[in-house]
Amino acid sequence: MSFYVIDSPIGNIGIEANNDFIVEIELLTSRSSEGHLNPLLRQAETEIQLFFLGKLKHFTLPFQFKGTVFKQAVLHALLTIPYGTTVSYQDVAIMIGHPKAYRAVGTACATNDLPLIIPCHRVIKSDHSIGGFGARPDIKKQIIDLEKANK
């Protein structure tokens, strides 16, 4: 495993990868780079930089889904949310066939190991307020605004 830190408009982003897959994206990391900068980490750096420039709307990085069957269903659903749009936690619950499981959808989003790549930032509350994004809803708003401006 290698861990590489890049600078972004929202702060340091850590990217962890093995030789085959991106394993984790860590927003606002305080860790340092460790291991070697393999081609996959270079690709991740390029794609994340292009995303923040508004020039990349869909990540092509290889990754694996982790978690329960329910969480994987949520993560798959998040990948279908178009760039520059938002949906509610309840909308995602309906998408996966569990219309009353919107709180569980929120938990799945909150434990997403691959933010940005799997766009949990596109999920907001039914009242159109931002909702959670770790401890930093301001970052979630910044990413949503970036996507809307570059739609």
Beta strands, then each sheet from edge to edge (+ up, - down):
strand 1: 2-6
strand 2: 13-17
strand 3: 22-27
strand 4: 87-88
strand 5: 123-124
sheet 1: 1+ 2- 3+
sheet 2: 4+ 5+
end
